[in-house]
Amino acid sequence: MFQFLLLDAGPIIKLFSLGIWDVFIEHCEVGMSRIIAEDEVLYTEDDRERIDLNPYKERDLIKIIDVEPSVVKTFYDKFDLLYQADIHDGEKETLAFLFNSSDNWLVCSADHVVFKMLGRLNKTNQGISLEEILKTIGIGQVSNWKNITPKDKDWKYTKKFKEKWTQKGQIDFIQDQGV
């Protein structure tokens, strides 16, 4: 079981779209920022089904993370405009929480800037792709991602995507860029 797992909006939407959300949360202790839970996770990928996280919140199956706006602002202000332009509010709140927590959280995203920031701040071991999680907990969908390329819509959920963007952040760290 994955403990201390923070999910960004993309992986949550993907899990609902694949119809494996309920199985996923049986294997993972999931947390997400309030902004993601209330403002960013609204519909499945095809926009046909509304995603309702309230039953999961009410039964304490997911943890909603609240972060003081001043903490989010302090975190966000560390970065230059190139990083700031790419990050949305839910990611800001998630990463601010991650970097201010003493627990060993992992963050799963489908947005390059999250992994790039982890690399830039030398927190590469705290990023994980949806592909890696699904493979580890043994629930489907990974087999059809093995030969995926950057042109495929699911590329953003792969280990290769995470590694590519984490490495770009590490390069910025070495070159002292981004902050």
Summary of the structure (lengths in Angstrom):
residues: 179
radius of gyration: 15.6
end to end distance: 34.8
largest distance: 46.2
contacts: 550
relative contact order: 0.17
helix: 54%
strand: 13%
